Each structure stands twice: as C-alpha cells, then as structure tokens.
Amino acid sequence: MRRKGLTAAAVTVAGALLLAACSSDGSGGNASEDPDTSGGDSPNELTFMYRGSDADKAAYETAIAAFEEETGAEVTMIITDADQYATKLQAAIAGNKVPDVFYVEPGRIQGYVYANVIADLTEYVDQAVVDNLWDFGVDAYRFDKESGARGQDGDPFYALPKDVGPFGFGYNKALFDKYDLEYPSADEPLTFDEFLELAKALTQDSDGDGELDTWGTGLNVTWNSQAFIWGNGADWISEDQKTVTVDDPAFAEALQWFADLGLVEGVTPSAEQAQTLDTYQRWMAGEIGFFPVAPWDIATYSALAEEDPETFDYDVIPYPVAEEGDDWSTWIGSLGIAVSENSANKELAAQLATYLSTDLEAQKTLAAGMIQIPTLKDYALGEWIETDAAAAGWPENTKVFLEIAEEKGRPLPGTWTYTPEWYDNFWIGIENVVDNGSQTAADYLAAKQPEMQSLLDQSWVSADQAKAAG
C-alpha cells in the first residue's frame, strides 16, 4: 500500500486497513484484460491469483518456475495491482471462478470459511514447519468455526502466510547529514519530545527563498498513527474485543499530539502542500526526515538510495514512545495464501501454497527480490540477517523488521473482529482533527466512541448469524 499525503479521507476505504502486508503501487499487469480465474481442469494445472508490483511479479515468476520444474505442475499466474485485487477476487468468487490458490486477508477468513470458499490446510502441513513460521503469520489464519475463536493454538488454519509485514519507521540519513544531525539510535526508541526536537531541526528553508523545502516528517494518520497511540499506552479496543476504548484520555492526548505536529509545530507539509506533492513522493525526493518503511518498500527505496545517496539514503529505527523506558510497538500485517475449497486439484494447490510459504529456496528468492522478510524464523534470524539481507540491498538496521515480527508487532485493531466497519468508522471525519483543526481530539473521540461501539456490537451479531448459517 502506498501512503499518500496527510488527508485521511482520501485513503479511507472500507476494509482497507486489513490489507496488512501490502505491496507498493503494483504496476505488474495481467496477461489479458479480464483473464479467466477458474481453477485448473487437468490434474497438473493450477491457477494462482495474486497482487503486487513488478518486483513481486519477477520474484514470483522465479519461485513458481522452480515449483513447476520440481512437480511438473503448470501454474497460470494472474497478477493484479493492490487496488483492484479485492474487487477482482470477489467477482471471481461470485462468478464461481475461484482460483486454485490466491491471496486472502486475515479479516476475510471467517466469512470465507462459513461460505465454504477456502479449504482447511491443517492436514497438508507438518507441525514442525508451522512451528518455524512467525506466530502472527499462522495465528492470523487460525479459526475455529464452531466457537468462532481466532488465532488460538491448535485451531485449524485456512491459509498460510504469504508474508508477515512489519510496518517499520525510517529516517533519511542524507537529510540528517545535510543538517549535521546525529542519527537516531538503531536500538532505543526516541521519546515524543526527542522526536519533535529532531523534526523541528529538519524543518528548514534550506535555499533561503522564504519557503520551507524540508520537513521533519509527513505522516498519514490512517496508516501511521497506530504506533504513536500505542506508544502512549492507549488502544482502540479492549483485550476481549468487545469494547471500543478510544475515549481513553491517553488516546486523546496521543492523537492531539500527532495532529499538532502539523497544526501547531509545522513539522509536516500542510494538507494543501501534500495535495501538490504527496508526502510519499517528498520522502523519496529527500524532503522529509522521518517516514514509515516496510518490506514492500525496500526494492524502491534501495534503488533510490543507490542512485542518489546524497539526496536519499535511509535506515530503519524503532518507533517513538511517550516517555523514556516505555515499550515501543507498531502494526504488523499479513497476506495469506489460501486454497479453494472446490479446487479440482486441492492437494496440488495445497502443495503450491505450502511451497510459496514455507520452502527455503522459495523464501530466499522472495527475500532476495526485496518484497518481504522471510517467513521462516530460523532462516530469517540466522543466515538471512547475518549475510543475505545486506547482500540483497536491505538497509543496515533490517533487524528492526525481525524485532517487529518476533515481538514488537501488533495486529491492526480490526483484524480479529468479524467485520472491520467499526474500525473503519474511526477515520471518517478525522481530517477535522489532523488537517484543519476544527475539532479537538477529545471532542472527536467522545463522539466517535458510541458510533464505533454500535458497529462493533453489530459485528458480533453478524458473527453469530454467520456461524448459525454455516
């Protein structure tokens, strides 16, 4: 997913926040305008529908070519960009043309299980292999359709992780060098105050024409505020997933601080400036000091850094926290690889899903393509972080991604609930807090809590209805 500008309304799409480990712009194209997504008919034929960029396409073509050579399978690959994928997959399901193997979001698991769209993959994967995957990468797809429980050890899993997507935080080393600023620690998080001090130092009129041309940061509230909310000890939802908790004073304090980065401190481009050139583009142009960095960005960012390191060179650091000694976290997402329940070649399809998720050589190919961190913990924490990541062009402090995958990552608040509408509702009107300041965070949250609670309650009702129908 590409994070644009500061205006939340432009990026708030129902359900979009469950597309956790998403690719960048996704310029890879289909072989035809409307390819047939139906599963293969012959015993060795499979269809694989996925989404991504040219980097994803290149890496997957290499990996699947090896699978075909090893198994004799013939895999038809259908790629779409991130924006179109969900719509095209829903059309394929509605038209009874479900691919044999396809990407699935964690938030869709319950509905797809109850509708008999995806297969239980538990019997196809050895438990020792499962134990070597990142916990969230398996738990995101575990579901007990009798109890409705999600993410519990021992429950069946209905997809394997294509990846886990640690949403990291980056800084432009070239801009720090330009203003003779010390790099942030690779290990210890900045406090909010320290972060703001550096952001102010990076916000300058460097050419003396009376207009700012560099800024401390350019964070989009929809994708980037979670780590700061959590870093102040607040959250959207209670641990039992039943109560919306945005009316917590600590939540209001963190959200107001986030809004004031632009409204009061002026360390971000204004909403108007972001419309002229969004902050994603400004970051890559060397105009912004701090910006999110995730694995799906690495191929693009590393190419830029190699091309013009005096303008753009980057590394990854922990997210800031409210006070020294506080624990930091950020969100972690995933895309799963599912198998159609009605595939004519279900066993071979499960073999492909397993191969793409758990085969060591496949993981080496995908990580070398700089589209994801490895799903295999032993490889990621061993050979990959020790030698292979640097050789492929990953940033020096790539270990932060592994810290997120292992312990610092938290699923987005709508991940475990039956529907995400309650969470999506949070962003409707957020521009009044962060863009124009017409509403304080406290007032906004007081009004939002009952709206969101009503939607969350309905989500639980819908879950019970789906379970009964299934």
Solvent accessible surface area in square Angstrom, and as a share of the most:
residue,aa,sasa,rsa
1,M,21,0.09
2,R,61,0.22
3,R,1,0.00
4,K,91,0.39
5,G,7,0.07
6,L,22,0.11
7,T,32,0.19
8,A,0,0.00
9,A,61,0.47
10,A,84,0.65
11,V,24,0.14
12,T,35,0.20
13,V,96,0.55
14,A,78,0.61
15,G,7,0.06
16,A,17,0.13
17,L,5,0.02
18,L,5,0.03
19,L,32,0.16
20,A,6,0.05
21,A,2,0.02
22,C,2,0.01
23,S,9,0.06
24,S,14,0.09
25,D,78,0.41
26,G,6,0.06
27,S,79,0.51
28,G,6,0.06
29,G,42,0.41
30,N,40,0.21
31,A,110,0.85
32,S,58,0.37
33,E,148,0.66
34,D,120,0.62
35,P,32,0.20
36,D,95,0.49
37,T,16,0.09
38,S,36,0.23
39,G,24,0.23
40,G,9,0.09
41,D,127,0.66
42,S,45,0.29
43,P,116,0.73
44,N,56,0.29
45,E,59,0.26
46,L,1,0.01
47,T,10,0.06
48,F,0,0.00
49,M,1,0.01
50,Y,1,0.00
51,R,5,0.02
52,G,0,0.00
53,S,21,0.13
54,D,85,0.44
55,A,32,0.25
56,D,7,0.04
57,K,70,0.29
58,A,60,0.46
59,A,7,0.06
60,Y,0,0.00
61,E,81,0.36
62,T,80,0.47
63,A,1,0.01
64,I,2,0.01
65,A,52,0.40
66,A,50,0.39
67,F,1,0.01
68,E,52,0.23
69,E,158,0.71
70,E,127,0.57
71,T,44,0.26
72,G,46,0.44
73,A,4,0.03
74,E,99,0.44
75,V,17,0.10
76,T,77,0.45
77,M,47,0.21
78,I,8,0.04
79,I,7,0.04
80,T,3,0.02
81,D,36,0.19
82,A,15,0.12
83,D,135,0.70
84,Q,85,0.38
85,Y,4,0.01
86,A,36,0.28
87,T,99,0.58
88,K,56,0.24
89,L,7,0.03
90,Q,89,0.40
91,A,64,0.50
92,A,7,0.06
93,I,37,0.19
94,A,92,0.72
95,G,44,0.42
96,N,127,0.65
97,K,102,0.43
98,V,26,0.15
99,P,0,0.00
100,D,0,0.00
101,V,0,0.00
102,F,0,0.00
103,Y,1,0.00
104,V,2,0.01
105,E,10,0.05
106,P,4,0.02
107,G,8,0.08
108,R,96,0.35
109,I,0,0.00
110,Q,10,0.04
111,G,29,0.28
112,Y,21,0.08
113,V,6,0.04
114,Y,30,0.11
115,A,65,0.50
116,N,96,0.49
117,V,16,0.09
118,I,5,0.02
119,A,1,0.01
120,D,56,0.29
121,L,1,0.01
122,T,56,0.33
123,E,147,0.66
124,Y,70,0.27
125,V,14,0.08
126,D,90,0.47
127,Q,105,0.47
128,A,71,0.55
129,V,49,0.28
130,V,6,0.04
131,D,87,0.45
132,N,36,0.18
133,L,1,0.01
134,W,4,0.01
135,D,102,0.53
136,F,23,0.10
137,G,0,0.00
138,V,7,0.04
139,D,31,0.16
140,A,0,0.00
141,Y,0,0.00
142,R,19,0.07
143,F,0,0.00
144,D,39,0.20
145,K,89,0.38
146,E,135,0.61
147,S,69,0.45
148,G,27,0.26
149,A,35,0.27
150,R,21,0.08
151,G,17,0.17
152,Q,98,0.43
153,D,130,0.67
154,G,71,0.68
155,D,20,0.10
156,P,43,0.27
157,F,3,0.01
158,Y,15,0.06
159,A,1,0.00
160,L,1,0.01
161,P,1,0.01
162,K,9,0.04
163,D,4,0.02
164,V,2,0.01
165,G,1,0.01
166,P,0,0.00
167,F,1,0.01
168,G,0,0.00
169,F,0,0.00
170,G,0,0.00
171,Y,9,0.04
172,N,0,0.00
173,K,36,0.15
174,A,8,0.06
175,L,5,0.03
176,F,0,0.00
177,D,87,0.45
178,K,117,0.50
179,Y,36,0.14
180,D,133,0.69
181,L,43,0.21
182,E,153,0.69
183,Y,86,0.33
184,P,13,0.08
185,S,53,0.34
186,A,40,0.31
187,D,79,0.41
188,E,120,0.54
189,P,28,0.18
190,L,23,0.11
191,T,16,0.10
192,F,16,0.06
193,D,110,0.57
194,E,78,0.35
195,F,0,0.00
196,L,25,0.12
197,E,123,0.55
198,L,31,0.15
199,A,0,0.00
200,K,101,0.43
201,A,35,0.27
202,L,0,0.00
203,T,24,0.14
204,Q,64,0.29
205,D,48,0.25
206,S,48,0.31
207,D,99,0.51
208,G,63,0.60
209,D,94,0.49
210,G,67,0.64
211,E,114,0.51
212,L,77,0.38
213,D,37,0.19
214,T,6,0.03
215,W,7,0.03
216,G,0,0.00
217,T,0,0.00
218,G,0,0.00
219,L,3,0.02
220,N,2,0.01
221,V,2,0.01
222,T,1,0.01
223,W,13,0.04
224,N,3,0.01
225,S,1,0.01
226,Q,0,0.00
227,A,4,0.03
228,F,0,0.00
229,I,1,0.00
230,W,13,0.05
231,G,4,0.04
232,N,29,0.15
233,G,67,0.64
234,A,5,0.04
235,D,38,0.20
236,W,0,0.00
237,I,14,0.07
238,S,29,0.19
239,E,172,0.77
240,D,90,0.46
241,Q,35,0.16
242,K,95,0.40
243,T,64,0.37
244,V,1,0.01
245,T,38,0.22
246,V,0,0.00
247,D,83,0.43
248,D,51,0.26
249,P,110,0.69
250,A,28,0.22
251,F,0,0.00
252,A,17,0.13
253,E,113,0.51
254,A,1,0.01
255,L,1,0.01
256,Q,54,0.24
257,W,44,0.16
258,F,13,0.06
259,A,2,0.02
260,D,35,0.18
261,L,3,0.01
262,G,29,0.28
263,L,72,0.36
264,V,106,0.61
265,E,60,0.27
266,G,28,0.27
267,V,1,0.01
268,T,13,0.08
269,P,0,0.00
270,S,46,0.30
271,A,19,0.15
272,E,122,0.55
273,Q,64,0.28
274,A,5,0.04
275,Q,140,0.62
276,T,115,0.67
277,L,67,0.34
278,D,23,0.12
279,T,1,0.00
280,Y,6,0.02
281,Q,60,0.27
282,R,24,0.09
283,W,0,0.00
284,M,30,0.14
285,A,48,0.37
286,G,9,0.08
287,E,42,0.19
288,I,0,0.00
289,G,0,0.00
290,F,0,0.00
291,F,1,0.01
292,P,0,0.00
293,V,0,0.00
294,A,0,0.00
295,P,3,0.02
296,W,20,0.07
297,D,2,0.01
298,I,0,0.00
299,A,25,0.20
300,T,54,0.32
301,Y,0,0.00
302,S,15,0.10
303,A,59,0.46
304,L,51,0.25
305,A,14,0.11
306,E,149,0.67
307,E,140,0.63
308,D,64,0.33
309,P,71,0.44
310,E,160,0.72
311,T,54,0.32
312,F,3,0.01
313,D,43,0.22
314,Y,12,0.05
315,D,9,0.05
316,V,0,0.00
317,I,4,0.02
318,P,3,0.02
319,Y,2,0.01
320,P,2,0.01
321,V,1,0.01
322,A,17,0.13
323,E,114,0.51
324,E,159,0.71
325,G,78,0.75
326,D,57,0.30
327,D,105,0.54
328,W,11,0.04
329,S,14,0.09
330,T,0,0.00
331,W,2,0.01
332,I,4,0.02
333,G,1,0.01
334,S,0,0.00
335,L,4,0.02
336,G,0,0.00
337,I,0,0.00
338,A,0,0.00
339,V,0,0.00
340,S,4,0.02
341,E,63,0.28
342,N,120,0.62
343,S,16,0.10
344,A,79,0.61
345,N,19,0.10
346,K,55,0.23
347,E,130,0.58
348,L,30,0.15
349,A,0,0.00
350,A,3,0.02
351,Q,84,0.37
352,L,0,0.00
353,A,0,0.00
354,T,30,0.17
355,Y,21,0.08
356,L,0,0.00
357,S,0,0.00
358,T,17,0.10
359,D,45,0.23
360,L,77,0.38
361,E,108,0.48
362,A,1,0.01
363,Q,0,0.00
364,K,56,0.24
365,T,37,0.21
366,L,0,0.00
367,A,1,0.00
368,A,61,0.48
369,G,25,0.24
370,M,35,0.16
371,I,9,0.04
372,Q,1,0.00
373,I,0,0.00
374,P,0,0.00
375,T,1,0.01
376,L,11,0.05
377,K,49,0.21
378,D,96,0.50
379,Y,12,0.05
380,A,0,0.00
381,L,76,0.38
382,G,18,0.17
383,E,83,0.37
384,W,2,0.01
385,I,52,0.26
386,E,126,0.56
387,T,81,0.47
388,D,41,0.21
389,A,3,0.02
390,A,80,0.62
391,A,92,0.71
392,A,28,0.22
393,G,33,0.32
394,W,11,0.04
395,P,14,0.09
396,E,156,0.70
397,N,9,0.05
398,T,2,0.01
399,K,82,0.35
400,V,1,0.00
401,F,0,0.00
402,L,7,0.04
403,E,48,0.22
404,I,1,0.01
405,A,10,0.08
406,E,105,0.47
407,E,125,0.56
408,K,31,0.13
409,G,21,0.20
410,R,86,0.31
411,P,37,0.23
412,L,4,0.02
413,P,9,0.06
414,G,0,0.00
415,T,7,0.04
416,W,62,0.22
417,T,3,0.02
418,Y,45,0.17
419,T,35,0.21
420,P,10,0.06
421,E,81,0.36
422,W,0,0.00
423,Y,0,0.00
424,D,9,0.05
425,N,23,0.12
426,F,1,0.01
427,W,1,0.00
428,I,110,0.56
429,G,17,0.17
430,I,0,0.00
431,E,45,0.20
432,N,50,0.26
433,V,0,0.00
434,V,18,0.11
435,D,31,0.16
436,N,89,0.45
437,G,38,0.36
438,S,84,0.54
439,Q,58,0.26
440,T,70,0.41
441,A,1,0.00
442,A,60,0.47
443,D,87,0.45
444,Y,8,0.03
445,L,2,0.01
446,A,66,0.51
447,A,53,0.41
448,K,13,0.06
449,Q,31,0.14
450,P,77,0.48
451,E,83,0.37
452,M,0,0.00
453,Q,37,0.17
454,S,70,0.45
455,L,65,0.33
456,L,0,0.00
457,D,71,0.37
458,Q,93,0.41
459,S,3,0.02
460,W,93,0.33
461,V,69,0.40
462,S,27,0.18
463,A,15,0.12
464,D,81,0.42
465,Q,112,0.50
466,A,18,0.14
467,K,69,0.29
468,A,91,0.70
469,A,93,0.72
470,G,73,0.70
